[in-house]
Amino acid sequence: MSHEPEVPRKRYELEDTGFDEVPRKYRKYYRRWGGESDELAGNEVLCPVCKVVVRSNREVREGDRIYCMACMTRLRVVRVDGRLEGHVEY
């Protein structure tokens, strides 16, 4: 087992996307998913329950835990078909 140092996570500036299904101060952390042709950035994860994209200030990696406020679901991040997606924990 090697103990390589972890690469620092990229940081992202988020702007309000107009997602109005959560309180105003949290709107920058969510956006609507555009379908199969929608490209997710390194800080975005698709919620499989409500099909909303959850966004973060920092890069998201497999194994991270994310909370989707839109449907109140706790997700674990996994890679599916090359994109990051959340799998429901509870």
VMD Tcl script that builds the backbone (N, CA, C; Angstrom):
set m [mol new atoms 270]
animate dup $m
set s [atomselect $m all]
$s set {name element resname resid chain x y z} {
  {N N MET 1 A 0.840 -1.184 0.000}
  {CA C MET 1 A 0.000 0.000 0.000}
  {C C MET 1 A 0.874 1.232 0.000}
  {N N SER 2 A 0.609 2.145 -0.922}
  {CA C SER 2 A 1.378 3.382 -0.935}
  {C C SER 2 A 0.547 4.483 -0.290}
  {N N HIS 3 A 1.245 5.359 0.352}
  {CA C HIS 3 A 0.583 6.487 1.008}
  {C C HIS 3 A 0.961 7.756 0.278}
  {N N GLU 4 A 0.465 7.865 -0.955}
  {CA C GLU 4 A 0.752 9.039 -1.757}
  {C C GLU 4 A -0.053 10.214 -1.213}
  {N N PRO 5 A 0.532 11.409 -1.235}
  {CA C PRO 5 A -0.229 12.569 -0.768}
  {C C PRO 5 A -1.413 12.840 -1.692}
  {N N GLU 6 A -2.529 13.222 -1.114}
  {CA C GLU 6 A -3.728 13.497 -1.888}
  {C C GLU 6 A -3.574 14.809 -2.648}
  {N N VAL 7 A -3.985 14.808 -3.889}
  {CA C VAL 7 A -3.934 16.007 -4.726}
  {C C VAL 7 A -4.976 16.991 -4.207}
  {N N PRO 8 A -4.608 18.257 -4.024}
  {CA C PRO 8 A -5.589 19.245 -3.543}
  {C C PRO 8 A -6.788 19.343 -4.477}
  {N N ARG 9 A -7.941 19.582 -3.897}
  {CA C ARG 9 A -9.169 19.700 -4.685}
  {C C ARG 9 A -9.256 21.085 -5.312}
  {N N LYS 10 A -9.767 21.115 -6.548}
  {CA C LYS 10 A -9.987 22.384 -7.238}
  {C C LYS 10 A -11.105 23.139 -6.532}
  {N N ARG 11 A -11.037 24.475 -6.574}
  {CA C ARG 11 A -12.080 25.329 -6.001}
  {C C ARG 11 A -12.893 25.944 -7.142}
  {N N TYR 12 A -14.160 26.187 -6.906}
  {CA C TYR 12 A -15.062 26.731 -7.921}
  {C C TYR 12 A -15.830 27.922 -7.358}
  {N N GLU 13 A -16.041 28.919 -8.212}
  {CA C GLU 13 A -16.912 30.051 -7.891}
  {C C GLU 13 A -18.312 29.690 -8.375}
  {N N LEU 14 A -19.298 29.807 -7.508}
  {CA C LEU 14 A -20.668 29.462 -7.879}
  {C C LEU 14 A -21.522 30.719 -7.977}
  {N N GLU 15 A -22.409 30.740 -8.965}
  {CA C GLU 15 A -23.359 31.836 -9.080}
  {C C GLU 15 A -24.770 31.248 -9.037}
  {N N ASP 16 A -25.720 32.082 -8.689}
  {CA C ASP 16 A -27.123 31.662 -8.609}
  {C C ASP 16 A -27.597 31.238 -9.997}
  {N N THR 17 A -28.164 30.038 -10.079}
  {CA C THR 17 A -28.631 29.515 -11.359}
  {C C THR 17 A -30.136 29.678 -11.540}
  {N N GLY 18 A -30.799 30.306 -10.563}
  {CA C GLY 18 A -32.246 30.491 -10.654}
  {C C GLY 18 A -33.045 29.298 -10.180}
  {N N PHE 19 A -32.391 28.336 -9.573}
  {CA C PHE 19 A -33.089 27.152 -9.051}
  {C C PHE 19 A -33.890 27.586 -7.830}
  {N N ASP 20 A -35.219 27.618 -7.942}
  {CA C ASP 20 A -36.044 28.209 -6.892}
  {C C ASP 20 A -36.753 27.209 -5.984}
  {N N GLU 21 A -36.286 25.970 -5.948}
  {CA C GLU 21 A -36.933 24.957 -5.120}
  {C C GLU 21 A -36.277 24.789 -3.757}
  {N N VAL 22 A -35.261 25.595 -3.470}
  {CA C VAL 22 A -34.594 25.604 -2.170}
  {C C VAL 22 A -34.518 27.059 -1.703}
  {N N PRO 23 A -34.256 27.307 -0.394}
  {CA C PRO 23 A -34.137 28.694 0.076}
  {C C PRO 23 A -33.068 29.468 -0.706}
  {N N ARG 24 A -33.268 30.774 -0.830}
  {CA C ARG 24 A -32.423 31.648 -1.649}
  {C C ARG 24 A -30.928 31.473 -1.388}
  {N N LYS 25 A -30.511 31.365 -0.140}
  {CA C LYS 25 A -29.075 31.289 0.140}
  {C C LYS 25 A -28.429 29.979 -0.320}
  {N N TYR 26 A -29.223 28.979 -0.647}
  {CA C TYR 26 A -28.691 27.691 -1.114}
  {C C TYR 26 A -28.842 27.481 -2.621}
  {N N ARG 27 A -29.441 28.414 -3.326}
  {CA C ARG 27 A -29.743 28.234 -4.748}
  {C C ARG 27 A -28.508 28.046 -5.618}
  {N N LYS 28 A -27.395 28.634 -5.246}
  {CA C LYS 28 A -26.190 28.488 -6.063}
  {C C LYS 28 A -25.642 27.062 -6.030}
  {N N TYR 29 A -26.095 26.256 -5.075}
  {CA C TYR 29 A -25.609 24.878 -4.935}
  {C C TYR 29 A -26.434 23.858 -5.725}
  {N N TYR 30 A -27.420 24.324 -6.504}
  {CA C TYR 30 A -28.292 23.423 -7.261}
  {C C TYR 30 A -28.574 24.006 -8.634}
  {N N ARG 31 A -28.820 23.133 -9.596}
  {CA C ARG 31 A -29.298 23.555 -10.919}
  {C C ARG 31 A -30.086 22.408 -11.529}
  {N N ARG 32 A -30.875 22.743 -12.498}
  {CA C ARG 32 A -31.664 21.717 -13.187}
  {C C ARG 32 A -30.763 20.931 -14.138}
  {N N TRP 33 A -31.049 19.644 -14.270}
  {CA C TRP 33 A -30.280 18.776 -15.155}
  {C C TRP 33 A -30.833 18.909 -16.558}
  {N N GLY 34 A -29.961 19.012 -17.548}
  {CA C GLY 34 A -30.379 19.220 -18.923}
  {C C GLY 34 A -30.576 17.955 -19.734}
  {N N GLY 35 A -30.539 16.795 -19.108}
  {CA C GLY 35 A -30.726 15.538 -19.839}
  {C C GLY 35 A -29.401 14.867 -20.162}
  {N N GLU 36 A -29.453 13.819 -20.947}
  {CA C GLU 36 A -28.268 13.009 -21.253}
  {C C GLU 36 A -27.126 13.798 -21.882}
  {N N SER 37 A -27.437 14.862 -22.596}
  {CA C SER 37 A -26.387 15.652 -23.242}
  {C C SER 37 A -25.744 16.670 -22.295}
  {N N ASP 38 A -26.255 16.794 -21.074}
  {CA C ASP 38 A -25.734 17.752 -20.094}
  {C C ASP 38 A -24.371 17.286 -19.581}
  {N N GLU 39 A -23.373 18.147 -19.691}
  {CA C GLU 39 A -22.025 17.847 -19.197}
  {C C GLU 39 A -21.892 18.337 -17.764}
  {N N LEU 40 A -21.528 17.456 -16.849}
  {CA C LEU 40 A -21.335 17.842 -15.451}
  {C C LEU 40 A -19.896 18.277 -15.228}
  {N N ALA 41 A -19.717 19.343 -14.476}
  {CA C ALA 41 A -18.381 19.820 -14.131}
  {C C ALA 41 A -17.821 18.970 -12.986}
  {N N GLY 42 A -16.581 19.182 -12.631}
  {CA C GLY 42 A -15.930 18.412 -11.571}
  {C C GLY 42 A -16.488 18.660 -10.190}
  {N N ASN 43 A -17.324 19.680 -10.059}
  {CA C ASN 43 A -17.928 19.995 -8.771}
  {C C ASN 43 A -19.429 19.705 -8.746}
  {N N GLU 44 A -19.921 18.911 -9.709}
  {CA C GLU 44 A -21.344 18.643 -9.822}
  {C C GLU 44 A -21.649 17.151 -9.786}
  {N N VAL 45 A -22.765 16.812 -9.117}
  {CA C VAL 45 A -23.204 15.423 -8.987}
  {C C VAL 45 A -24.694 15.368 -9.289}
  {N N LEU 46 A -25.116 14.374 -10.053}
  {CA C LEU 46 A -26.522 14.194 -10.378}
  {C C LEU 46 A -27.211 13.406 -9.272}
  {N N CYS 47 A -28.316 13.955 -8.758}
  {CA C CYS 47 A -29.133 13.239 -7.774}
  {C C CYS 47 A -30.075 12.313 -8.539}
  {N N PRO 48 A -30.015 10.986 -8.306}
  {CA C PRO 48 A -30.857 10.057 -9.054}
  {C C PRO 48 A -32.323 10.083 -8.616}
  {N N VAL 49 A -32.611 10.669 -7.465}
  {CA C VAL 49 A -33.978 10.694 -6.951}
  {C C VAL 49 A -34.809 11.777 -7.635}
  {N N CYS 50 A -34.285 13.013 -7.640}
  {CA C CYS 50 A -35.070 14.123 -8.183}
  {C C CYS 50 A -34.495 14.699 -9.481}
  {N N LYS 51 A -33.398 14.109 -9.991}
  {CA C LYS 51 A -32.757 14.538 -11.244}
  {C C LYS 51 A -32.357 16.019 -11.220}
  {N N VAL 52 A -31.799 16.432 -10.093}
  {CA C VAL 52 A -31.271 17.781 -9.920}
  {C C VAL 52 A -29.759 17.646 -9.799}
  {N N VAL 53 A -29.010 18.640 -10.283}
  {CA C VAL 53 A -27.559 18.633 -10.168}
  {C C VAL 53 A -27.180 19.376 -8.890}
  {N N VAL 54 A -26.466 18.679 -7.997}
  {CA C VAL 54 A -25.985 19.267 -6.753}
  {C C VAL 54 A -24.571 19.778 -7.015}
  {N N ARG 55 A -24.296 21.038 -6.646}
  {CA C ARG 55 A -23.013 21.686 -6.937}
  {C C ARG 55 A -22.263 21.953 -5.635}
  {N N SER 56 A -20.952 22.015 -5.718}
  {CA C SER 56 A -20.104 22.249 -4.552}
  {C C SER 56 A -19.072 23.333 -4.854}
  {N N ASN 57 A -18.559 23.978 -3.798}
  {CA C ASN 57 A -17.483 24.964 -3.950}
  {C C ASN 57 A -16.167 24.297 -4.303}
  {N N ARG 58 A -16.061 23.009 -4.050}
  {CA C ARG 58 A -14.809 22.299 -4.306}
  {C C ARG 58 A -15.063 21.075 -5.166}
  {N N GLU 59 A -14.001 20.559 -5.706}
  {CA C GLU 59 A -14.077 19.372 -6.563}
  {C C GLU 59 A -14.690 18.205 -5.787}
  {N N VAL 60 A -15.570 17.464 -6.435}
  {CA C VAL 60 A -16.217 16.304 -5.829}
  {C C VAL 60 A -15.524 15.049 -6.336}
  {N N ARG 61 A -15.290 14.106 -5.425}
  {CA C ARG 61 A -14.623 12.846 -5.791}
  {C C ARG 61 A -15.443 11.658 -5.328}
  {N N GLU 62 A -15.164 10.511 -5.949}
  {CA C GLU 62 A -15.856 9.284 -5.555}
  {C C GLU 62 A -15.678 9.054 -4.061}
  {N N GLY 63 A -16.751 8.616 -3.417}
  {CA C GLY 63 A -16.710 8.345 -1.987}
  {C C GLY 63 A -17.188 9.512 -1.138}
  {N N ASP 64 A -17.238 10.719 -1.702}
  {CA C ASP 64 A -17.736 11.877 -0.948}
  {C C ASP 64 A -19.217 11.674 -0.648}
  {N N ARG 65 A -19.684 12.337 0.405}
  {CA C ARG 65 A -21.105 12.310 0.735}
  {C C ARG 65 A -21.680 13.686 0.441}
  {N N ILE 66 A -22.865 13.701 -0.177}
  {CA C ILE 66 A -23.532 14.925 -0.600}
  {C C ILE 66 A -24.966 14.881 -0.086}
  {N N TYR 67 A -25.510 16.050 0.250}
  {CA C TYR 67 A -26.910 16.144 0.657}
  {C C TYR 67 A -27.688 16.903 -0.414}
  {N N CYS 68 A -28.770 16.333 -0.883}
  {CA C CYS 68 A -29.640 17.001 -1.846}
  {C C CYS 68 A -30.815 17.603 -1.083}
  {N N MET 69 A -30.792 18.920 -0.927}
  {CA C MET 69 A -31.844 19.607 -0.190}
  {C C MET 69 A -33.173 19.580 -0.942}
  {N N ALA 70 A -33.124 19.485 -2.257}
  {CA C ALA 70 A -34.347 19.487 -3.064}
  {C C ALA 70 A -35.257 18.303 -2.735}
  {N N CYS 71 A -34.670 17.127 -2.471}
  {CA C CYS 71 A -35.486 15.945 -2.149}
  {C C CYS 71 A -35.128 15.349 -0.781}
  {N N MET 72 A -34.243 16.039 -0.042}
  {CA C MET 72 A -33.823 15.643 1.307}
  {C C MET 72 A -33.224 14.236 1.343}
  {N N THR 73 A -32.300 13.963 0.439}
  {CA C THR 73 A -31.664 12.653 0.336}
  {C C THR 73 A -30.166 12.781 0.576}
  {N N ARG 74 A -29.594 11.852 1.332}
  {CA C ARG 74 A -28.147 11.787 1.545}
  {C C ARG 74 A -27.586 10.845 0.498}
  {N N LEU 75 A -26.551 11.301 -0.213}
  {CA C LEU 75 A -25.986 10.542 -1.329}
  {C C LEU 75 A -24.509 10.262 -1.125}
  {N N ARG 76 A -24.047 9.126 -1.654}
  {CA C ARG 76 A -22.622 8.821 -1.728}
  {C C ARG 76 A -22.249 8.916 -3.201}
  {N N VAL 77 A -21.160 9.630 -3.497}
  {CA C VAL 77 A -20.753 9.885 -4.873}
  {C C VAL 77 A -20.055 8.658 -5.463}
  {N N VAL 78 A -20.521 8.242 -6.651}
  {CA C VAL 78 A -19.913 7.138 -7.406}
  {C C VAL 78 A -19.800 7.579 -8.863}
  {N N ARG 79 A -18.953 6.909 -9.625}
  {CA C ARG 79 A -18.798 7.213 -11.049}
  {C C ARG 79 A -19.618 6.204 -11.846}
  {N N VAL 80 A -20.537 6.720 -12.676}
  {CA C VAL 80 A -21.400 5.883 -13.509}
  {C C VAL 80 A -21.288 6.386 -14.941}
  {N N ASP 81 A -20.848 5.519 -15.843}
  {CA C ASP 81 A -20.693 5.879 -17.262}
  {C C ASP 81 A -19.866 7.152 -17.446}
  {N N GLY 82 A -18.834 7.307 -16.633}
  {CA C GLY 82 A -17.916 8.433 -16.789}
  {C C GLY 82 A -18.328 9.707 -16.087}
  {N N ARG 83 A -19.527 9.769 -15.513}
  {CA C ARG 83 A -19.934 10.987 -14.796}
  {C C ARG 83 A -20.199 10.659 -13.331}
  {N N LEU 84 A -20.113 11.672 -12.493}
  {CA C LEU 84 A -20.364 11.489 -11.062}
  {C C LEU 84 A -21.852 11.512 -10.792}
  {N N GLU 85 A -22.291 10.523 -10.020}
  {CA C GLU 85 A -23.698 10.410 -9.688}
  {C C GLU 85 A -23.806 10.015 -8.234}
  {N N GLY 86 A -24.876 10.419 -7.596}
  {CA C GLY 86 A -25.093 10.055 -6.203}
  {C C GLY 86 A -25.878 8.762 -6.090}
  {N N HIS 87 A -25.479 7.916 -5.148}
  {CA C HIS 87 A -26.260 6.730 -4.817}
  {C C HIS 87 A -26.836 6.954 -3.436}
  {N N VAL 88 A -28.100 6.647 -3.281}
  {CA C VAL 88 A -28.839 6.948 -2.062}
  {C C VAL 88 A -28.320 6.151 -0.877}
  {N N GLU 89 A -27.995 6.864 0.206}
  {CA C GLU 89 A -27.647 6.207 1.468}
  {C C GLU 89 A -28.875 6.168 2.369}
  {N N TYR 90 A -29.591 7.272 2.457}
  {CA C TYR 90 A -30.860 7.366 3.186}
  {C C TYR 90 A -31.547 8.665 2.880}
}
mol reanalyze $m
mol bondsrecalc $m
mol representation Tube
mol addrep $m
